[in-house]
């Protein structure tokens, strides 16, 4: 299938490793050009090189908690590649804690980056998109069901899922699609950290509750995200799509 990505341009925040990089790589492999970002300049440099260099990728050091970051990324895409067709908004997860055990400072920091940073990025990108544009928001299975030990995520992700639906309603008449992605247990560095914190055997116990019997690979998530961002998924909007090997029991 031709996804229609050739020549299109996407911003991928948090796109230097994990799910963001996997998506950027899938987009680039199908002919798109990407602008990626991270808070670590060395990660940005390495990601651009792995994505094929200046011909297919550009990068910037950015933190979505910074109100100016989204506009800088949009400007970089337009100045470097001459167009913008969409974005994947991926923000690192908040620290493990229970909802009651997290401090005010932890809640505020997570709200600024995970919630408000994502909302700001999505609306900034949407303002520059035309008919056929698409915005994907990387959420979590906690948008549908709480995950033990991730109280801040449990509090913020459901709100972001509803933001995606609200934006889909608002931007749909302009031909712009907005959707959410709900990654389950994907084999990223963050998942390794969470499993280590949960103690010996945590990964094996979790796999027993996944119908496919294993963790997903970042590339599996990336291909799904790239498809949903592409013109091939032109009638998908307002949806929250699980990429979890069947782990979610909800409709």
C-alpha positions, 0 to 999 in steps of 0.5 A, a space after each residue: 500500500 502506498 501511504 501517500 507520505 512521499 514529500 510530506 513533512 511532519 513534526 515529531 516531538 520527543 522523536 529522538 528515541 522510543 516511540 517518537 523515534 520509531 514513528 519518525 523512522 517509519 515516516 522517513 522510510 516511506 518518503 516523508 521528511 521529519 522535524 524531531 526534537 528532544 531536550 538533549 542536543 546530542 540525542 537530536 544530532 544522533 537522531 537526525 543522522 540516523 534518519 538520513 541527515 539533512 535531506 530527510 530530517 531536521 532537529 531542534 532542542 526543545 522542551 514542550 513545557 517551554 511555551 515557545 517550543 512548538 512555534 520554533 518547531 513549526 517554523 523550523 519545518 516550514 523554513 527547512 522543508 517548505 511545508 507542514 502536513 502534521 505532527 506526532 505529539 509525544 511527551 515523556 511520561 511523568 515519574 512513577 507515584 500514586 495520585 495521592 503520593 505525588 507532590 504538588 511540584 510533581 503534579 505541576 511539572 507534569 501538567 506543564 509538560 505532559 498536558 499543557 505542553 501537548 495541548 499547546 503543541 497540537 493547537 500551534 501545529 493545527 494553526 498552520 495546517 491545511 486540508 489533509 493535515 493530521 495530528 496524533 497525540 501519544 497517550 497511554 492505556 491509562 487514558 482508559 484504565 488506571 495503571 498501578 503506580 502511575 497516578 499522575 499519568 492516570 490523572 492527566 492522560 484521560 483529559 488529553 484523550 478528550 482534548 484530542 476528541 474536542 480538537 477533532 470536532 473543532 478542526 474537522 471542518 478544515 479537513 484536519 484530523 486529530 487522534 490519540 494513540 494508546 501504547 501498551 507495553 512497548 519495549 522502550 527504555 522507559 518500560 525497562 525502568 518501570 519493570 525494574 521498579 516493579 521488582 523481579 519477574 514483573 515483565 513476565 507477569 505482565 506478559 501473561 495478561 497480554 493476549 499476544 503474550 509479549 511486549 510490542 516493539 517500538 517499530 510496531 507502534 511507529 508503523 501504526 502511527 505513521 499510517 494514521 498520520 498518512 493520507 491513507 487514513 484520511 477518514 480516521 479522526 477523533 479516535 483513540 487507538 490502542 497499540 497494546 497487543 490486546 491488553 486493554 479489555 475495554 471497547 
